[in-house]
């Protein structure tokens, strides 16, 4: 009778372990089906630009950049012809989405 209890305990442990393995596999397979999206700070800037034009100071404050870094980011978008940096007579430069 002791043997049967030990066998029953082993079977229960094996079943529990198998359920755990199956659960882990299901989680991994659902994770692999999800689309992974990586976004750089410049991607975030471009997405924000799609919503509205941005002043240089807003870019500097939002992304914690100094003026030269913010201008370099603007230059990246202008070189790829995604945006234009407009300088007015007064005020600061404004980054605008380039019309397609």
C-alpha positions in Angstrom: 0.0 0.0 0.0 2.9 2.4 0.7 4.2 1.8 -2.8 0.9 2.8 -4.4 0.9 6.1 -2.4 4.5 6.8 -3.5 3.5 6.0 -7.1 0.4 8.2 -6.9 2.6 11.0 -5.5 5.1 10.6 -8.3 2.3 10.5 -10.9 0.8 13.7 -9.5 4.2 15.4 -9.5 4.8 14.3 -13.1 1.4 15.6 -14.1 2.0 18.9 -12.3 5.4 19.2 -14.0 3.9 18.4 -17.4 1.2 21.0 -16.9 3.8 23.6 -16.0 5.9 22.8 -19.1 2.8 23.0 -21.4 1.9 26.3 -19.8 5.4 27.7 -20.3 5.4 26.5 -24.0 2.0 28.2 -24.6 3.3 31.4 -23.1 6.4 31.3 -25.3 4.5 30.5 -28.4 2.0 33.4 -27.9 5.0 35.7 -27.2 6.7 34.8 -30.4 3.5 35.5 -32.3 3.3 39.0 -31.0 4.8 41.7 -33.2 7.8 43.2 -31.4 8.2 46.9 -32.0 11.3 48.8 -31.3 11.2 52.5 -31.3 14.1 54.9 -31.2 13.8 58.4 -29.7 13.9 59.9 -33.3 11.0 57.6 -34.2 9.1 59.0 -31.2 10.0 62.5 -32.4 8.7 61.7 -35.9 5.5 60.2 -34.5 4.9 63.4 -32.4 5.6 65.5 -35.5 2.8 63.7 -37.3 0.4 65.1 -34.7 1.6 68.7 -34.8 4.5 71.0 -35.7 7.2 71.3 -33.0 9.2 74.2 -31.9 12.9 73.5 -31.3 12.5 74.3 -27.5 9.7 71.7 -27.3 12.0 69.1 -28.8 14.8 70.1 -26.4 12.5 69.9 -23.4 10.7 66.7 -24.4 13.8 64.7 -25.2 16.1 66.4 -22.7 18.5 67.6 -25.4 20.7 70.7 -25.8 20.2 73.0 -28.8 22.9 71.3 -31.0 21.6 67.8 -30.4 18.0 68.9 -31.2 19.2 70.5 -34.4 21.1 67.3 -35.3 17.9 65.3 -34.8 16.0 67.7 -37.0 18.7 67.4 -39.6 18.3 63.6 -39.6 14.6 64.0 -40.4 15.3 66.7 -43.0 18.0 64.7 -44.7 15.6 61.8 -45.0 13.0 64.2 -46.5 10.5 63.5 -43.7 10.4 67.0 -42.3 11.5 70.6 -42.8 13.0 73.0 -40.4 11.6 76.4 -40.9 13.2 79.6 -39.7 11.0 82.6 -39.3 12.0 86.2 -39.0 11.1 86.1 -35.3 11.1 83.3 -32.8 12.7 79.9 -32.9 12.9 77.3 -35.6 9.9 75.1 -36.1 10.0 71.5 -37.3 7.2 70.6 -39.7 6.2 67.4 -41.4 7.1 67.5 -45.0 4.1 67.6 -47.4 4.1 64.5 -49.6 
